[in-house]
Amino acid sequence: MRQKRQNNPAIAALALLACVLFIQAPGVALCDDTVKPETVKQETVNPETAKPEVKPYTYDAEGKPDPFNPFIDVNKKLEEEKNKKKKPAKAAAATVTKPENLQFLPPLQRYGIEEFKLVAIGGSDSNRVALVKDSKGKSYRLTQNTKIGMNKGKVVEIRHNQVI
């Protein structure tokens, strides 16, 4: 019968020590301790030439915009829009009435119908869907009874080649 091998921690520690000494021996043998570092001659520096003359910095805000003011004056922009509304507009623009609060309307009702471009029509005869793009290139899906345009327009019918 075979005898079981017993692990002896003393033998393992001795083997590990031998490996460490064997690996470090070439490095220790090649080390030469007799070489002394060379002395470096330090140059003396004149205190007058060492520090260049530093001018104190002062900020001059004259002719520069105030960084805390907004770039767009909201009140001024609103006044310009009111002035544009008071002036007589072109005949085509006169038929379109812009709502006062555009931010509360869906995107399809913020623009006139003439600003949309029909891109695609799909679906079955009973359930058609149209795809339109606005002037910025954003796409919108139209179905029957979708509100569109600024004059409270509504999609009544989607045919195979047009939207009514």
Phi, psi and omega in degrees: 000153179273145176264147178285142178277133180256136178278124179254119182296332180292320180292320179295320180292321179294321179293320179294319178296321179295320179295318181295316179294322180295323181286323184274345185301314180296325180292322180287323182293325182276351182283130180245114183272352186279345182282128179257146179291147180288148178276136181259129180279123181268135179274142176272135183248134177290133178296334180289322182270345184290318183252119176287158182289125182253124178271138178292140182272132175233135181271129178245110184275001183292127178083003180249147180288152178286122183291346182264354176273142178292152180293323182250124177276110186296317181297319180295321180294320179295321178296320178297320178295321178295320178295323178294323180292327181288328181286147178293133182260179178293164183296322180292322181286338181290331180284337182265126177254128180270132176292155183289318184252084180290335184291340181266356181266151173294158184302327181292337181261002179273342184239157175287160182298326182292346180273353179261148179239129179287123184257314184205157174226133181211176179106183180272175181297326182274338184223081181266152178228137178244152178239125179238155176240143175270183184293340179272353178096004180276137184264148178224148180260133179246136171233178179295140181073015175283133178279136182212146178088168183270350181258034178058043178284160182215140178285119182268317184209145175242113179266179183292342181226001181204161177245129181247000000 
